[in-house]
């Protein structure tokens, strides 16, 4: 059973035992299927929960209100923009921030781990990486290199900032980081139609990022001695050096067979085909389409945009 939030003193301040009080930020858009669980768990670690909504049309706001969340609405550009806007404009009650998506909830083990950290003031760290465990079509995806994926989501106010990339944005920490090994759960409940629609849109953003990389304020790749995201970016850079289309096949084979993705059954097969093959193949197809358009433009007497 989930524990209740930390008790507060009569003057409204966090109880003395809580040396690391946390404010929570949750981004939402038409999130009625998952937001309740997200907020239920968030209340176990915080008495200051903020929902930044992108003008939902379902019951998201009513559910958020029922959990006592402070709600603001702001137009959505991309995740980095929305997260940074929240940090710049919300009136946080506490000096630490935990950032979640509307379909991410804290596991009981993660709640316990955060509760222990709150009692010792964060143990000298400025931020914490959390492992994200994806639940897809009702099954946890634990193989194929999909778990753990590390995300910086908990940090002191002022120590974290989100990248301004068009897609796949992550927080950058100015300070010392540690890892918490208990997972947050990415409880993916959207239909496959919505899943593929979103990834089709995100593939456009990733194509733009590949062709015209964001300069400044982004995480640079570093294989040796780097943070989890620096290592991921370095591997992504190596991946992009492989030939178009070939890399999508190679990535699927590596994930599904070498890293044992097949152990996650039918949902694992669907997830790996869509996430590591179809999505990457679609990006390559759009890159190829763009190259044809560019060649045609040049043939007709125009100048390359590069």
C-alpha positions as CSV (number, residue, x, y, z in Angstrom):
1,X,0.0,0.0,0.0
2,X,1.2,3.5,-0.8
3,X,2.2,5.7,2.0
4,X,0.7,9.2,2.6
5,X,2.7,12.4,2.0
6,X,4.9,13.6,4.8
7,X,3.0,15.4,7.6
8,X,3.5,19.1,7.8
9,X,4.0,21.3,10.8
10,X,1.2,23.7,11.9
11,X,2.9,26.7,10.4
12,X,2.7,25.1,7.0
13,X,6.4,24.2,6.7
14,X,7.5,20.7,5.9
15,X,8.1,18.5,8.9
16,X,11.6,18.7,10.4
17,X,12.3,15.1,9.4
18,X,12.0,16.0,5.8
19,X,15.3,17.6,4.9
20,X,14.7,17.4,1.1
21,X,11.2,18.6,0.4
22,X,10.1,18.1,-3.2
23,X,7.8,19.9,-5.6
24,X,6.4,17.7,-8.4
25,X,5.7,18.8,-12.0
26,X,3.6,16.7,-14.3
27,X,3.0,17.4,-18.0
28,X,-0.4,16.4,-19.3
29,X,-2.5,16.3,-22.5
30,X,-5.6,14.1,-22.7
31,X,-4.2,11.9,-20.0
32,X,-7.3,10.6,-18.2
33,X,-6.2,6.9,-18.5
34,X,-3.0,7.4,-16.5
35,X,-2.9,10.7,-14.6
36,X,-4.7,9.4,-11.5
37,X,-2.0,6.8,-10.8
38,X,0.7,9.3,-11.5
39,X,-0.7,11.8,-9.0
40,X,-1.6,9.2,-6.4
41,X,2.1,8.1,-6.3
42,X,3.4,11.7,-6.5
43,X,1.4,12.6,-3.4
44,X,3.4,10.0,-1.5
45,X,6.6,12.1,-1.9
46,X,5.2,15.6,-2.1
47,X,2.6,18.0,-0.9
48,X,3.2,20.5,-3.8
49,X,2.1,19.0,-7.1
50,X,1.9,21.1,-10.3
51,X,0.1,20.0,-13.5
52,X,1.1,21.8,-16.7
53,X,-1.6,20.9,-19.2
54,X,-1.6,21.5,-22.9
55,X,-5.4,22.1,-23.2
56,X,-6.7,18.6,-22.6
57,X,-10.2,17.8,-24.0
58,X,-10.9,14.8,-21.8
59,X,-11.3,14.4,-18.0
60,X,-7.6,15.1,-17.2
61,X,-8.2,18.4,-15.4
62,X,-11.1,17.0,-13.3
63,X,-9.0,14.1,-12.2
64,X,-6.0,16.4,-11.4
65,X,-8.3,18.7,-9.4
66,X,-9.5,15.7,-7.4
67,X,-5.9,15.0,-6.3
68,X,-5.4,18.6,-5.2
69,X,-2.9,19.5,-7.9
70,X,-2.2,23.1,-8.9
71,X,-3.1,23.3,-12.6
72,X,-1.9,25.7,-15.2
73,X,-2.3,25.5,-19.0
74,X,0.4,26.4,-21.5
75,X,0.6,25.8,-25.3
76,X,2.9,22.8,-26.1
77,X,5.9,23.4,-28.4
78,X,8.0,20.4,-27.4
79,X,8.9,18.7,-24.1
80,X,12.0,20.8,-23.5
81,X,10.1,24.1,-23.9
82,X,7.3,22.9,-21.7
83,X,9.6,21.7,-18.9
84,X,11.7,24.9,-18.9
85,X,8.6,27.1,-19.0
86,X,7.4,25.3,-15.9
87,X,10.7,25.8,-14.1
88,X,10.7,29.5,-15.0
89,X,7.1,30.3,-14.2
90,X,5.6,28.0,-11.5
91,X,5.7,29.1,-7.8
92,X,7.4,26.0,-6.3
93,X,6.9,25.6,-2.5
94,X,10.1,23.5,-2.1
95,X,13.8,23.5,-3.1
96,X,13.8,20.2,-5.0
97,X,11.9,19.3,-8.2
98,X,10.7,15.9,-9.5
99,X,9.5,16.0,-13.2
100,X,7.2,13.4,-14.6
101,X,5.1,12.7,-17.7
102,X,1.4,11.9,-17.2
103,X,1.9,8.2,-17.9
104,X,4.9,7.8,-15.5
105,X,4.4,6.7,-11.9
106,X,6.7,6.0,-9.0
107,X,7.0,2.3,-8.0
108,X,6.6,1.5,-4.3
109,X,10.4,0.8,-4.1
110,X,11.1,4.2,-5.7
111,X,8.8,6.0,-3.2
112,X,10.7,4.3,-0.4
113,X,14.0,5.2,-1.8
114,X,13.0,8.9,-2.2
115,X,11.6,8.9,1.3
116,X,14.9,7.7,2.7
117,X,16.8,10.4,0.7
118,X,14.4,13.1,2.0
119,X,15.4,12.2,5.6
120,X,19.1,12.8,4.9
121,X,18.8,15.8,2.7
122,X,19.8,14.1,-0.5
123,X,23.1,12.7,0.7
124,X,25.2,15.4,-0.8
125,X,23.9,15.1,-4.4
126,X,22.4,17.8,-6.5
127,X,20.3,15.5,-8.7
128,X,19.4,11.9,-9.2
129,X,19.0,9.6,-12.3
130,X,15.9,7.4,-12.1
131,X,15.6,4.2,-14.2
132,X,12.5,4.1,-16.3
133,X,10.7,0.8,-16.9
134,X,8.3,0.7,-19.8
135,X,5.0,-1.2,-19.5
136,X,3.6,-1.8,-23.1
137,X,0.4,-3.7,-23.9
138,X,0.2,-4.6,-20.2
139,X,3.7,-6.2,-20.0
140,X,6.9,-4.8,-18.5
141,X,9.6,-4.6,-21.2
142,X,12.7,-5.7,-19.2
143,X,14.9,-7.1,-22.0
144,X,16.4,-5.9,-25.3
145,X,18.3,-3.1,-23.6
146,X,15.1,-1.2,-22.8
147,X,15.6,-1.4,-19.1
148,X,17.0,0.4,-17.3
149,X,17.0,3.6,-19.3
150,X,18.3,6.4,-17.0
151,X,16.7,9.8,-16.8
152,X,17.6,12.8,-14.7
153,X,14.3,13.8,-13.2
154,X,15.0,14.7,-9.5
155,X,17.2,17.7,-8.7
156,X,17.7,20.8,-6.7
157,X,15.9,23.9,-8.0
158,X,18.3,25.8,-10.2
159,X,20.6,22.9,-10.8
160,X,18.7,21.4,-13.7
161,X,17.7,22.6,-17.2
162,X,16.1,20.8,-20.1
163,X,17.6,20.7,-23.5
164,X,16.0,22.7,-26.3
165,X,16.3,19.9,-28.9
166,X,13.2,19.2,-31.1
167,X,12.9,15.7,-29.8
168,X,14.4,13.3,-27.2
169,X,15.1,16.2,-24.7
170,X,16.7,15.4,-21.4
171,X,17.7,17.4,-18.3
172,X,21.2,18.7,-17.9
173,X,22.5,18.9,-14.3
174,X,24.9,21.5,-13.0
175,X,26.3,19.6,-10.0
176,X,26.9,16.1,-8.6
177,X,24.5,13.3,-9.6
178,X,23.8,9.9,-8.2
179,X,21.5,7.0,-9.3
180,X,18.4,5.6,-7.6
181,X,18.0,2.0,-8.7
182,X,14.3,1.6,-8.0
183,X,12.2,2.3,-11.1
184,X,9.6,4.7,-12.2
185,X,7.1,3.0,-14.5
186,X,6.2,4.3,-17.9
187,X,2.7,3.0,-18.1
188,X,2.0,3.2,-21.8
189,X,-1.8,2.8,-22.3
190,X,-2.3,4.6,-25.6
191,X,-3.7,2.6,-28.5
192,X,-1.3,1.4,-31.2
193,X,-2.9,3.9,-33.6
194,X,-2.1,6.8,-31.3
195,X,1.3,5.3,-30.6
196,X,2.2,5.2,-34.2
197,X,0.6,8.6,-35.0
198,X,2.8,10.2,-32.3
199,X,6.0,8.4,-33.4
200,X,5.3,9.5,-37.0
201,X,5.2,13.1,-35.8
202,X,8.2,12.6,-33.6
203,X,10.1,11.1,-36.6
204,X,9.7,14.5,-38.3
205,X,11.3,16.2,-35.4
206,X,14.1,13.8,-35.2
207,X,14.8,14.2,-39.0
208,X,15.1,17.9,-38.5
209,X,17.4,17.4,-35.5
210,X,19.7,15.1,-37.6
211,X,19.8,17.5,-40.5
212,X,20.0,20.7,-38.5
213,X,21.3,19.8,-35.0
214,X,20.5,22.2,-32.1
215,X,23.6,24.1,-31.1
216,X,24.3,24.9,-27.5
217,X,22.6,23.8,-24.4
218,X,22.5,20.2,-25.4
219,X,24.1,17.0,-24.0
220,X,27.2,16.1,-26.0
221,X,28.2,12.5,-26.5
222,X,30.9,10.9,-24.3
223,X,31.5,7.2,-24.1
224,X,34.1,6.9,-21.4
225,X,33.3,8.4,-18.0
226,X,30.2,10.1,-19.2
227,X,26.7,10.4,-17.8
228,X,24.0,7.9,-19.0
229,X,22.8,10.4,-21.5
230,X,26.3,11.3,-22.7
231,X,26.9,7.7,-23.4
232,X,23.6,7.3,-25.2
233,X,24.3,10.3,-27.4
234,X,27.8,8.9,-28.2
235,X,26.2,5.6,-29.3
236,X,23.6,7.5,-31.3
237,X,26.3,9.3,-33.1
238,X,28.0,5.9,-34.0
239,X,24.6,4.6,-35.1
240,X,24.0,7.5,-37.5
241,X,27.3,6.7,-39.3
242,X,25.9,3.3,-40.5
243,X,24.2,3.2,-43.9
244,X,20.6,4.3,-44.2
245,X,18.1,1.4,-43.8
246,X,20.8,-1.1,-42.9
247,X,21.1,0.4,-39.4
248,X,17.4,-0.1,-38.7
249,X,17.7,-3.9,-39.4
250,X,20.9,-4.1,-37.4
251,X,19.4,-2.3,-34.5
252,X,16.4,-4.6,-34.4
253,X,18.6,-7.7,-34.6
254,X,20.8,-6.4,-31.8
255,X,18.0,-5.5,-29.5
256,X,15.7,-8.5,-30.2
257,X,18.2,-11.3,-30.5
258,X,21.5,-10.3,-28.9
259,X,20.0,-8.4,-26.0
260,X,17.2,-11.0,-25.6
261,X,14.2,-8.8,-26.4
262,X,12.3,-12.0,-27.4
263,X,12.0,-12.9,-23.7
264,X,9.3,-10.3,-23.3
265,X,6.8,-12.3,-25.3
266,X,4.3,-11.0,-27.8
267,X,4.3,-7.4,-26.4
268,X,8.1,-7.5,-26.5
269,X,8.0,-8.5,-30.2
270,X,5.6,-5.7,-31.1
271,X,7.5,-3.1,-29.1
272,X,10.9,-4.0,-30.6
273,X,9.5,-4.1,-34.2
274,X,7.8,-0.8,-33.8
275,X,10.4,1.0,-31.6
276,X,13.7,-0.3,-32.9
277,X,12.8,-1.2,-36.5
278,X,9.7,0.6,-37.8
279,X,10.5,3.9,-36.1
280,X,14.2,4.0,-37.1
281,X,13.3,2.8,-40.6
282,X,10.7,5.6,-41.0
283,X,13.3,8.2,-40.0
284,X,15.7,6.8,-42.6
285,X,13.0,6.8,-45.2
286,X,12.2,10.5,-44.5
287,X,15.9,11.3,-44.6
288,X,16.1,9.6,-48.0
289,X,13.0,11.4,-49.2
290,X,14.5,14.7,-48.1
291,X,17.7,13.9,-50.0
292,X,15.7,13.3,-53.2
293,X,13.9,16.6,-52.8
294,X,17.2,18.4,-52.2
295,X,18.8,16.8,-55.3
296,X,15.7,17.8,-57.4
297,X,15.9,21.3,-56.1
298,X,19.6,21.6,-57.1
299,X,18.9,20.1,-60.5
300,X,16.3,22.8,-61.1
301,X,18.9,25.5,-60.6
302,X,18.4,26.2,-56.9
303,X,21.1,26.2,-54.2
304,X,21.5,23.6,-51.5
305,X,20.1,24.6,-48.1
306,X,23.2,23.1,-46.5
